[in-house]
Amino acid sequence: MDTTPRILPASELLVEDILHVFRSFSAISESKDHLQTKLSTAYEGFIRTTILNSQNSGRPIKLLLPAFPWKNPNLDKVLSGNADFGEELGLARLDHLCTSLAQIYPMGVELTLVSDGPVYNDLLGIPDSDFYDYGLQLRQMAKEKGCTHIKFTRLFDVLGLGDGDSLSKKEYLVVADVCRQEMEKRLTLTRDQLQAKIENDPDTLLTYQQYVKSAFEDLRWGPEVDPVIKASPAKYESETQEVAKRMMQRLLAYEQVLSSRFPDHIRLSIHRSTGASKISIPLIPQPDEFGMMPWHSCVLVRADGRFQTGHSSQFRDTEQFEIISRGSSPYLVREKHPMFSWNRRVEISHAYGGFVTVTNLDRDEKNGKLDDDSKGKLVDLALRFGTIQLRGFDIS
């Protein structure tokens, strides 16, 4: 038997390196509770072909992610209706993925992020203005944080109806209903066919289960949901089942549109999946868990240096937690600890990768010097979080 090691061509080595990056960012679910980090053989084949085609034509690797619909109005889950630290971490991780790929693929990487807000928002009673404003906040956040690999596009563009970014807010809100009507036209499955797909396709079942859970928890918070439905437990439960199935119908039509519009893009997903047709990328990965979506949760900065996703209702004990705001809006929750409590006016901010910035808000010469107590807190922060940046201090 020939035991000579097989030497891979350079192109195959490149593909293997790229697949390794995807695997390192991915967490794929074969069942609700079992996580693994592998892709299906079939989808790995598609990825290989796509990478080689991109390389041969000198084009960047193109990724596609439909996500970030709107901020959940359920204040038992989120801190406010605005994008916050969760979205910041999610966008940063997606850009980190692209940067990691670009380090080994010289033609670059582009990630197209499609906000799927108008696909479903009417079903959950979410005003059109909510998903529009949320999308603007994400664009501004990505720009401020230097997420240069991410570009945003709207459902209006994906459906081939025009250039959504050229429309004013007022104009876009008018055409949002046109987008939904177009989606309804493209529904291809009957209810019986949908039920069969839910029962027989693992990815569809995973998504449907999540939709049922989310609809039951959040429908009552929708500003435009009929109060009669909210007031009747029986009607409410029936409506949540109906909403989940309509969401699934639109999703499957939406998936077909995305496949047609972006045939040469590698598909990412922020949901659990089997890995058969997409790469699951948790936006804020948790130990032994996939992690919650930023728009359905908030982030706790723990004293041990971890970023934990959870619902805002979990963090209301003011003896244990404090809400940190940015501007006039709550941005994150932080576990109380002496290292966050200084004997001077400082601002302690957090960023992706565990970076901590400590800004001195008293800029006079006397308060610019670090005393022993401050130095001890900095050591504690460095040991727990990693990289510390100081602003406005005299460290000479």
C-alpha positions in Angstrom: 0.0 0.0 0.0 1.3 3.5 -0.9 1.9 5.4 2.3 3.3 8.5 0.6 1.7 11.6 2.0 -0.6 13.3 -0.5 0.5 16.8 -1.5 -2.5 19.1 -2.1 -2.4 21.7 -4.9 -2.1 25.3 -3.7 -5.8 25.9 -4.6 -7.0 23.0 -2.5 -4.8 24.1 0.4 -6.4 27.6 0.1 -9.9 26.1 0.2 -9.0 24.0 3.2 -7.8 27.1 5.0 -11.0 28.9 4.2 -13.1 26.0 5.4 -11.1 25.9 8.6 -12.0 29.6 9.2 -15.7 28.9 8.6 -15.7 25.9 10.9 -14.0 28.0 13.7 -16.8 30.6 13.5 -19.6 28.1 13.1 -21.8 26.2 15.5 -24.1 23.8 13.8 -27.0 21.9 15.3 -28.1 18.4 14.3 -30.8 18.5 17.0 -32.1 21.1 19.4 -29.6 20.4 22.1 -26.5 19.0 20.2 -23.9 21.3 18.8 -21.2 20.4 16.5 -18.8 22.3 14.2 -18.9 20.7 10.8 -20.6 21.4 7.5 -22.5 18.9 5.4 -20.5 17.3 2.6 -22.9 18.7 0.0 -22.6 22.3 1.2 -18.8 22.0 1.6 -18.8 21.0 -2.1 -20.7 24.1 -3.0 -18.3 26.2 -0.9 -15.3 24.7 -2.6 -16.7 25.3 -6.1 -17.6 28.9 -5.2 -14.2 29.7 -3.8 -12.4 28.2 -6.8 -14.6 30.0 -9.2 -14.0 33.3 -7.4 -10.3 32.7 -7.3 -10.1 31.8 -11.1 -12.1 35.0 -12.0 -10.2 37.2 -9.5 -13.3 38.1 -7.6 -13.8 38.4 -3.8 -15.6 35.7 -1.9 -19.2 36.8 -1.5 -21.2 36.0 1.6 -24.9 36.5 2.2 -26.7 36.9 5.5 -30.4 37.7 5.9 -30.8 39.0 9.5 -31.3 42.0 11.8 -35.0 42.5 11.2 -36.0 45.0 13.9 -35.5 45.4 17.7 -38.0 43.3 19.6 -40.6 45.5 21.4 -40.7 43.0 24.2 -39.1 44.9 27.1 -38.8 41.7 29.1 -36.2 40.7 26.5 -34.5 43.9 25.4 -33.3 47.1 27.1 -35.0 49.4 24.6 -36.1 49.7 21.0 -32.6 50.8 19.8 -29.6 48.8 18.6 -27.2 48.4 21.5 -24.1 46.4 22.6 -25.5 43.2 21.3 -25.7 44.5 17.7 -22.3 46.0 18.1 -20.8 42.6 19.0 -22.8 40.8 16.3 -21.6 43.2 13.5 -18.0 43.1 14.8 -18.0 39.3 14.8 -19.3 39.2 11.2 -16.6 41.6 10.2 -14.0 39.6 12.1 -15.1 36.5 10.1 -14.5 38.5 6.8 -11.2 39.8 8.0 -10.0 36.3 8.9 -11.0 35.1 5.5 -9.4 38.0 3.7 -6.0 37.3 5.5 -5.8 34.1 3.5 -7.8 35.0 0.4 -6.1 37.9 -1.4 -9.0 39.0 -3.6 -11.0 40.0 -0.5 -14.3 39.2 1.1 -17.7 40.9 0.9 -20.7 40.2 3.2 -24.1 41.4 2.0 -26.5 41.8 4.9 -30.2 41.8 4.0 -32.5 43.1 6.6 -35.6 40.8 6.5 -37.8 43.1 8.6 -40.5 43.8 6.0 -40.8 40.1 5.2 -42.6 39.5 8.5 -43.1 42.7 10.5 -46.8 43.1 9.7 -47.5 39.5 10.9 -46.2 40.4 14.4 -47.7 43.9 14.5 -44.4 45.8 14.2 -44.7 49.2 12.5 -42.8 49.7 9.3 -41.0 52.7 10.8 -39.5 50.5 13.5 -37.6 48.2 11.1 -36.5 51.2 8.9 -35.1 53.1 11.9 -33.4 50.0 13.2 -31.7 49.5 9.8 -30.4 53.0 9.8 -28.9 52.5 13.3 -27.1 49.4 12.1 -25.6 51.2 9.1 -24.4 54.0 11.3 -23.0 51.5 13.9 -21.1 49.5 11.3 -19.6 52.7 9.9 -18.5 54.0 13.3 -17.0 50.6 14.3 -15.1 50.2 11.0 -17.0 47.1 9.7 -15.7 47.7 6.2 -16.5 44.2 4.8 -20.3 44.6 5.5 -22.6 46.2 3.0 -26.4 46.5 3.6 -29.2 46.0 1.1 -32.9 46.2 1.4 -35.7 43.7 0.5 -36.8 46.3 -2.1 -33.5 45.8 -4.0 -33.5 42.0 -3.5 -36.9 41.7 -5.2 -35.7 43.7 -8.1 -38.1 46.6 -7.5 -35.4 49.4 -7.5 -32.8 51.1 -5.4 -34.1 51.2 -1.8 -31.2 53.4 -0.6 -32.3 56.2 -3.1 -35.7 56.4 -1.4 -36.5 58.7 1.6 -37.9 57.1 4.7 -41.4 58.3 3.7 -41.1 56.8 0.3 -39.7 53.5 1.5 -42.5 53.1 4.0 -44.9 53.5 1.2 -43.3 50.7 -0.8 -42.8 48.4 2.2 -46.3 47.0 1.6 -45.4 46.5 -2.1 -42.5 44.3 -1.0 -44.9 42.2 1.2 -47.4 41.9 -1.7 -44.6 40.7 -3.9 -43.6 38.1 -1.3 -47.1 36.9 -1.1 -47.2 36.4 -4.9 -44.2 34.2 -4.7 -45.6 31.8 -2.1 -45.4 28.3 -3.7 -46.4 25.9 -0.9 -49.9 25.1 0.2 -50.5 24.7 3.9 -50.5 20.9 3.5 -47.1 21.1 1.7 -45.8 23.4 4.4 -46.8 21.0 7.1 -45.1 18.1 5.3 -41.9 20.1 4.9 -41.9 21.0 8.6 -42.3 17.3 9.5 -39.7 16.0 7.1 -37.0 18.7 6.8 -34.8 19.2 9.9 -33.8 22.8 9.0 -37.5 23.8 8.4 -38.5 22.2 11.7 -35.8 24.0 13.7 -36.9 27.4 12.2 -40.6 26.7 12.7 -40.1 25.8 16.3 -38.2 29.1 16.9 -41.0 31.0 15.1 -43.7 29.4 17.3 -41.7 30.2 20.5 -41.0 33.8 19.4 -44.6 34.5 18.3 -46.0 33.2 21.6 -43.6 35.3 23.6 -43.6 38.5 21.6 -46.9 38.9 19.7 -48.6 40.6 22.7 -45.9 43.3 22.5 -46.7 44.3 18.9 -48.2 47.8 18.9 -50.5 47.0 15.9 -51.8 43.6 17.2 -55.6 43.6 17.9 -56.2 44.0 21.7 -59.0 41.5 21.5 -56.5 38.8 20.5 -54.1 39.9 23.3 -56.9 39.6 25.8 -58.1 36.1 25.0 -55.7 33.2 25.8 -57.4 30.9 23.3 -57.4 33.5 20.5 -53.8 34.4 21.3 -52.5 30.9 21.2 -54.4 30.3 17.9 -53.0 33.5 16.4 -49.4 32.6 17.4 -49.7 29.3 15.5 -51.2 31.0 12.5 -48.5 33.7 12.5 -45.7 31.1 12.8 -47.0 29.3 9.7 -47.4 32.4 7.7 -43.9 33.4 8.6 -42.7 30.0 7.4 -44.5 30.4 4.1 -43.0 33.8 3.5 -39.6 32.6 4.7 -39.5 29.8 2.1 -40.6 32.2 -0.7 -37.9 34.6 0.6 -35.3 31.8 0.5 -36.1 31.2 -3.1 -35.7 34.9 -3.9 -32.3 35.0 -2.2 -31.1 31.9 -4.0 -32.1 33.4 -7.3 -30.7 36.9 -6.6 -27.4 35.7 -5.0 -26.5 32.4 -6.7 -22.7 32.8 -6.2 -22.9 33.8 -2.6 -22.0 31.5 0.4 -25.0 31.6 2.6 -24.7 32.4 6.3 -27.3 32.0 9.0 -27.6 33.3 12.5 -30.0 30.4 13.5 -29.2 26.8 14.4 -29.1 24.6 11.3 -28.0 21.2 10.1 -25.4 22.8 7.8 -27.0 21.3 4.7 -27.5 24.6 2.9 -25.9 27.3 5.0 -23.2 28.0 7.6 -24.6 28.8 11.0 -22.6 31.7 12.7 -23.6 32.6 16.3 -23.3 36.4 16.6 -22.5 36.3 20.3 -21.4 32.7 21.0 -21.9 31.3 24.5 -20.2 28.4 26.3 -22.1 25.2 25.2 -24.9 27.3 23.7 -25.6 29.0 20.4 -26.4 32.4 22.0 -29.4 34.6 21.6 -30.0 37.1 18.8 -29.1 40.7 19.7 -32.5 41.9 18.6 -34.2 39.5 21.0 -32.0 40.0 24.0 -29.5 42.2 25.8 -25.8 41.6 26.8 -24.5 41.3 30.4 -20.8 42.2 30.8 -19.8 39.8 33.6 -17.1 40.5 36.2 -15.2 37.4 34.9 -14.8 39.1 31.5 -17.5 37.2 29.6 -20.3 38.7 27.5 -23.5 36.8 28.3 -26.7 37.1 26.3 -29.9 37.0 28.2 -33.3 38.7 28.6 -33.5 42.0 30.4 -35.9 40.5 32.9 -33.0 38.4 34.2 -30.9 41.4 35.1 -33.3 43.7 37.1 -31.7 43.1 40.5 -30.1 46.5 41.2 -27.9 45.0 44.0 -26.2 42.8 41.4 -26.5 44.6 38.1 -26.4 48.1 36.7 -27.6 49.4 33.3 -24.9 51.3 31.3 -26.3 53.8 28.9 -24.8 55.4 25.8 -26.3 58.8 25.1 -29.9 58.7 26.3 -30.5 55.0 25.6 -29.6 51.9 27.7 -26.7 50.0 26.0 -25.7 47.1 28.1 -26.0 45.5 31.6 -22.9 45.2 33.8 -22.4 43.0 36.8 -21.4 45.1 39.8 -17.9 44.7 41.0 -15.3 46.9 42.8 -13.1 47.1 39.7 -15.9 49.0 37.9 -16.3 51.5 40.9 -13.5 54.1 40.9 -12.8 57.0 43.3 -12.7 59.4 40.4 -15.0 60.2 37.4 -14.2 57.6 34.7 -16.1 56.0 31.9 -15.5 52.3 31.4 -16.6 51.1 28.0 -16.4 47.6 26.4 -15.8 46.3 22.9 -15.6 43.1 20.8 -12.8 40.8 21.8 -12.8 41.9 25.5 -11.3 45.3 24.9 -11.9 47.8 27.7 -11.4 51.5 27.5 -11.1 53.6 30.7 -11.6 57.3 30.0 -10.7 59.9 32.6 -13.5 62.4 32.8 -11.5 64.8 35.1 -8.8 66.1 32.8 -6.9 68.4 35.2 -3.3 67.6 36.0 -4.0 66.4 39.5 -6.7 63.8 38.5 -4.6 62.6 35.5 -2.2 60.6 37.6 -3.0 57.0 38.6 -3.1 56.3 42.3 -2.5 52.9 43.8 -6.2 52.1 44.0 -6.7 52.9 40.3 -3.7 50.9 39.3 -5.1 47.9 41.2 -8.4 48.2 39.4 -6.6 48.3 36.1 -4.7 45.2 36.9 -8.0 43.5 37.8 -9.6 44.6 34.5 -6.6 43.4 32.5 -6.6 40.0 34.1 -10.3 39.5 33.5 -10.8 41.1 30.1 -7.4 41.3 28.4 -6.6 44.5 26.6 -7.0 47.8 28.4 -6.8 51.3 26.8 -6.4 54.4 28.9 -7.6 57.8 27.8 -6.9 61.1 29.6 -4.5 59.7 32.1 -0.9 60.7 32.9 1.0 57.4 32.7 4.5 58.9 32.6 
